[in-house]
Amino acid sequence: MSETIHAQHEELIHNLRPDAKIIEPLGAGDINDVLLVDGTETFRFPKTDRDRSSLRYEVAVLRQLEDKLSLQIPSAIRLAEDASFGIFSYVPGRVLTSEQIMAFPEGSKQHLARKLANFMCEVAGSLSVEQIAPLRKKYIPWMTDDVAHYAKLALQPATTPHIELFKKYYEIFLKRISALNPQYFVFHNDIHFGNLIFDDDNELRGVIDFSDCGPETVYGDLRQLYRLGEDLVEEVIYNLDGRLGEIDLETVRLNAIVHEISVLMRPESQTPNPNHRAKLALTLLGQWLGPNWSEL
């Protein structure tokens, strides 16, 4: 997202909040321009019609989760009739880098893992697949779970970058997860470090961005957390204590690998100017598979 504030966005905010004093860009969004108003509210402006549908969906999810979670999440204050903007409460705190989180002392990681496991169980216990499936079909019918997404990617032409490596790991992952046959619950589905909000003492206080929330196996959230280290994922699995079914760590790892290879298959990930997400995927695959991973 550009640091420039669009004049029409600023005008709308002043019409709705005439006493607003400080309006500033917040973070970087692929589908929304996000502005923080007086440190208490965020105004989100979707960029396309499809992004408006995503905003409608997220508002519906947040309203069903309100007052049901122990961590702070945004409250949906207002959604424009045409979904051209949404107003949300601001979750105060700071976003830490993956390196900062991975450098937590062991005790802090264990504490974080307990909070993450509890959050996952609270979301799964607050929303049912039967509740969410109709909303997904209505607002974001293009969204699928990991297994269905990978199955479509595996059919891409042989000229697709990294397609053979993708197929190799996808087939191994599919065999393992099919044998496990995990249950589907509702999960956040985008629980990476950029959506975790910490206070100044590195205590997890909130989670943001519920636009991908929906039916998935536990391996969806865990492959996101795998970017923060296998040791943290092991702690999360320990704290889940079977509440979301038995979990196989190697299947988590395989899911994470398949997903990062899939990132590198996207058109926007190609050279000469790969985006920041592609660069992260390259770094992670180098860590998990070694420097010569692309030759495997």
ZIFEN-V299533 format. One record per residue. N is the residue number from 1. RES is the residue in one letter. SS is DSSP state (2 for helix, 1 for strand, 0 for the rest). PSI is psi as a letter, one per 40 degrees, with the letter a starting at -180 (NA if undefined). BURIAL is I if it has 16 or more other C-alpha atoms within 10 Angstrom, else O. Layout:
# ZIFEN-V299533
N;RES;SS;PSI;BURIAL
N;RES;SS;PSI;BURIAL
This chain:
# ZIFEN-V299533
1;M;0;h;O
2;S;0;i;O
3;E;0;e;O
4;T;0;h;O
5;I;0;h;O
6;H;0;h;O
7;A;2;d;O
8;Q;2;d;O
9;H;2;d;I
10;E;2;d;O
11;E;2;d;O
12;L;2;d;O
13;I;2;d;I
14;H;2;d;O
15;N;2;d;O
16;L;2;d;O
17;R;0;g;O
18;P;0;d;O
19;D;0;e;O
20;A;0;h;O
21;K;0;d;O
22;I;0;h;O
23;I;1;h;I
24;E;1;i;I
25;P;1;i;I
26;L;0;h;I
27;G;0;a;O
28;A;0;h;O
29;G;0;i;O
30;D;0;d;O
31;I;0;e;I
32;N;1;i;I
33;D;1;h;I
34;V;1;h;I
35;L;1;h;I
36;L;1;h;I
37;V;1;h;I
38;D;0;f;O
39;G;0;e;O
40;T;0;d;O
41;E;1;i;I
42;T;1;h;I
43;F;1;h;I
44;R;1;h;I
45;F;1;h;I
46;P;1;i;I
47;K;0;d;O
48;T;0;i;O
49;D;2;d;O
50;R;2;d;O
51;D;2;d;I
52;R;2;d;I
53;S;2;d;I
54;S;2;d;I
55;L;2;d;I
56;R;2;d;I
57;Y;2;d;I
58;E;2;d;I
59;V;2;d;I
60;A;2;d;I
61;V;2;d;I
62;L;2;d;I
63;R;2;d;O
64;Q;2;d;O
65;L;2;e;I
66;E;0;h;O
67;D;0;e;O
68;K;0;e;O
69;L;0;i;I
70;S;0;d;O
71;L;0;i;I
72;Q;1;i;I
73;I;0;i;I
74;P;0;i;I
75;S;0;h;I
76;A;1;h;I
77;I;1;d;O
78;R;1;i;O
79;L;1;h;I
80;A;0;i;O
81;E;0;d;O
82;D;0;e;O
83;A;0;f;I
84;S;0;e;I
85;F;0;i;I
86;G;1;i;I
87;I;1;h;I
88;F;1;i;I
89;S;1;i;I
90;Y;0;h;I
91;V;0;h;I
92;P;0;i;I
93;G;0;a;I
94;R;1;i;I
95;V;0;h;I
96;L;0;i;I
97;T;0;i;O
98;S;2;d;O
99;E;2;d;O
100;Q;2;d;O
101;I;2;d;I
102;M;2;d;I
103;A;0;e;O
104;F;0;i;O
105;P;0;i;O
106;E;2;d;O
107;G;2;d;O
108;S;2;d;O
109;K;2;d;I
110;Q;2;d;I
111;H;2;d;O
112;L;2;d;I
113;A;2;d;I
114;R;2;d;I
115;K;2;d;I
116;L;2;d;I
117;A;2;d;I
118;N;2;d;I
119;F;2;d;I
120;M;2;d;I
121;C;2;d;I
122;E;2;d;I
123;V;2;d;I
124;A;2;d;I
125;G;2;e;O
126;S;2;d;O
127;L;0;h;I
128;S;0;i;I
129;V;2;d;O
130;E;2;d;O
131;Q;2;d;O
132;I;2;d;I
133;A;2;d;O
134;P;2;d;O
135;L;2;d;I
136;R;2;d;I
137;K;2;d;O
138;K;2;d;O
139;Y;2;d;I
140;I;0;g;I
141;P;0;e;O
142;W;0;e;O
143;M;0;h;O
144;T;0;i;O
145;D;0;i;O
146;D;2;d;I
147;V;2;d;I
148;A;2;d;O
149;H;2;d;O
150;Y;2;d;I
151;A;2;d;O
152;K;2;d;O
153;L;2;d;I
154;A;0;e;I
155;L;0;e;O
156;Q;0;i;O
157;P;0;i;O
158;A;0;e;O
159;T;0;e;O
160;T;0;h;O
161;P;0;h;I
162;H;0;e;I
163;I;2;d;I
164;E;2;d;O
165;L;2;d;I
166;F;2;d;I
167;K;2;d;I
168;K;2;d;O
169;Y;2;d;I
170;Y;2;d;I
171;E;2;d;I
172;I;2;d;O
173;F;2;d;I
174;L;2;d;I
175;K;2;d;O
176;R;2;d;O
177;I;2;d;I
178;S;2;d;O
179;A;2;d;O
180;L;2;d;O
181;N;0;f;O
182;P;0;i;I
183;Q;0;i;O
184;Y;0;h;I
185;F;1;a;I
186;V;1;h;I
187;F;1;i;I
188;H;0;d;I
189;N;0;e;I
190;D;0;f;I
191;I;0;f;I
192;H;0;i;I
193;F;2;d;I
194;G;2;e;I
195;N;2;e;I
196;L;1;h;I
197;I;1;h;I
198;F;1;i;I
199;D;0;a;O
200;D;0;e;O
201;D;0;e;O
202;N;0;f;I
203;E;0;h;O
204;L;1;h;I
205;R;1;d;I
206;G;1;i;I
207;V;1;h;I
208;I;0;i;I
209;D;0;g;I
210;F;0;f;I
211;S;0;d;I
212;D;0;e;I
213;C;0;h;I
214;G;1;a;I
215;P;1;h;I
216;E;1;i;I
217;T;0;i;I
218;V;2;e;I
219;Y;2;e;I
220;G;2;d;I
221;D;2;d;I
222;L;2;d;I
223;R;2;d;I
224;Q;2;d;I
225;L;2;e;I
226;Y;2;d;I
227;R;2;d;I
228;L;2;e;I
229;G;0;i;O
230;E;2;d;I
231;D;2;d;O
232;L;2;d;I
233;V;2;d;I
234;E;2;d;I
235;E;2;d;I
236;V;2;d;I
237;I;2;d;I
238;Y;2;d;O
239;N;2;d;I
240;L;2;d;I
241;D;0;f;O
242;G;0;e;O
243;R;0;d;O
244;L;0;f;I
245;G;0;i;I
246;E;0;i;O
247;I;0;h;I
248;D;0;h;O
249;L;2;d;I
250;E;2;d;O
251;T;2;d;I
252;V;2;d;I
253;R;2;d;I
254;L;2;d;I
255;N;2;d;I
256;A;2;d;I
257;I;2;d;I
258;V;2;d;I
259;H;2;d;I
260;E;2;d;I
261;I;2;d;I
262;S;2;d;I
263;V;2;d;I
264;L;2;e;I
265;M;0;e;I
266;R;0;i;O
267;P;2;d;O
268;E;2;e;O
269;S;2;e;I
270;Q;0;i;O
271;T;0;i;O
272;P;0;e;O
273;N;0;g;O
274;P;0;i;O
275;N;0;i;O
276;H;2;d;O
277;R;2;d;O
278;A;2;d;I
279;K;2;d;O
280;L;2;d;O
281;A;2;d;I
282;L;2;d;I
283;T;2;d;O
284;L;2;d;I
285;L;2;d;I
286;G;2;d;O
287;Q;2;d;O
288;W;2;d;O
289;L;2;e;O
290;G;0;i;O
291;P;0;d;O
292;N;0;f;O
293;W;2;d;O
294;S;2;e;O
295;E;2;e;O
296;L;0;NA;O
